[in-house]
Amino acid sequence: MSITLENIAFDCTDAATLATFWAGVLSVPVDADSNEFFATINRAADSPTLMFLQVPEPRTSKNRLHLDLATSDWSTELARLTDLGAKHHSEHNEYGVHWITLADPEGNLFDLADHPA
């Protein structure tokens, strides 16, 4: 028996709203049975599902796990993510990679790396 990665779960205050943001980031639809308490995206795909779960407690510090995204059209995608509601956190040029750290609407950090074609 082997282990598979099924879900990447986000605790949040509004599952449907955060799922809508991440669906826009990844250009996929929010799954049909989603609501403010429980929402998913990418459930039918052959890759991990992003799952959003409403919890009563607020996020109190920097998340210890984050998603790393990459694109060859960095400036266009950065503008698109900002239009979706991402907030600029910091910018880096290390290890031969240029990336920006952004925050989603609930403050979860994620990175967008520049991978030239």
C-alpha positions in Angstrom: 0.0 0.0 0.0 1.3 3.5 -0.8 0.4 6.9 0.3 -0.9 9.6 -2.1 -1.3 13.3 -1.6 -5.1 13.9 -1.9 -5.8 17.4 -0.5 -4.1 20.5 0.5 -6.3 22.0 3.1 -6.7 25.7 4.0 -8.4 26.7 7.2 -10.3 30.0 6.6 -13.2 32.2 7.6 -15.2 31.8 4.3 -14.5 28.7 2.3 -16.4 29.7 -0.8 -14.7 33.1 -1.0 -11.2 31.7 -0.6 -11.9 28.9 -3.0 -13.0 31.4 -5.6 -9.7 33.3 -5.2 -7.6 30.2 -5.7 -9.8 28.9 -8.5 -9.0 32.2 -10.3 -5.3 31.9 -9.5 -5.2 28.4 -11.1 -7.8 29.1 -13.8 -10.1 26.2 -12.8 -13.7 26.2 -11.5 -14.8 25.9 -7.9 -16.4 22.5 -7.5 -20.2 22.5 -7.6 -21.0 21.5 -4.0 -18.9 24.3 -2.4 -20.3 26.7 0.2 -19.0 29.1 2.9 -18.2 26.2 5.2 -16.6 23.7 2.8 -15.3 24.2 -0.7 -12.9 22.5 -3.1 -11.3 23.1 -6.4 -9.6 20.6 -8.8 -11.3 17.6 -7.2 -11.8 15.8 -10.5 -8.2 16.3 -11.7 -5.3 13.9 -11.4 -3.6 16.1 -8.9 -4.2 17.2 -5.3 -7.4 18.9 -4.5 -7.3 22.3 -2.8 -9.8 22.1 0.1 -11.1 25.1 2.1 -12.6 24.6 5.5 -14.3 27.2 7.6 -12.8 27.4 11.2 -13.8 29.6 14.1 -10.4 30.8 15.1 -8.4 33.5 13.1 -5.0 32.9 11.6 -2.5 34.2 14.2 0.9 34.0 12.5 2.8 33.3 9.3 1.8 30.0 7.7 4.5 27.3 7.9 3.5 25.7 4.6 3.0 27.6 1.4 2.4 27.0 -2.3 5.1 27.9 -4.8 3.8 28.8 -8.2 5.9 29.5 -11.3 5.3 31.2 -14.7 7.2 32.3 -17.7 4.9 35.4 -18.0 5.8 36.8 -14.6 4.6 40.5 -14.9 1.3 39.5 -16.6 0.5 36.9 -14.0 1.6 39.1 -11.1 -0.8 41.8 -12.3 -3.6 39.1 -12.7 -3.1 37.8 -9.2 -3.1 41.3 -7.8 -6.4 42.0 -9.6 -7.8 38.8 -8.1 -7.0 40.2 -4.6 -3.5 39.0 -3.8 -1.4 41.5 -1.8 2.3 42.1 -2.2 4.4 40.9 0.8 8.0 40.8 -0.4 10.3 40.2 -3.4 13.4 38.0 -3.6 16.3 37.2 -5.9 18.0 34.2 -4.3 19.3 30.8 -5.4 19.2 31.9 -9.0 15.5 32.5 -8.9 13.4 35.7 -8.8 10.1 35.4 -7.0 7.6 37.5 -5.1 5.8 36.5 -2.0 2.1 37.3 -2.0 -0.8 36.9 0.4 -4.2 35.6 -0.5 -7.3 37.4 0.8 -7.1 35.7 4.2 -3.4 36.4 4.6 -2.0 33.0 3.6 1.4 33.5 1.9 2.4 32.0 -1.4 5.2 32.6 -3.9 5.2 33.3 -7.7 8.5 32.5 -9.3 9.8 33.9 -12.6 10.8 31.0 -14.8 11.7 32.5 -18.2 10.8 30.3 -21.2 
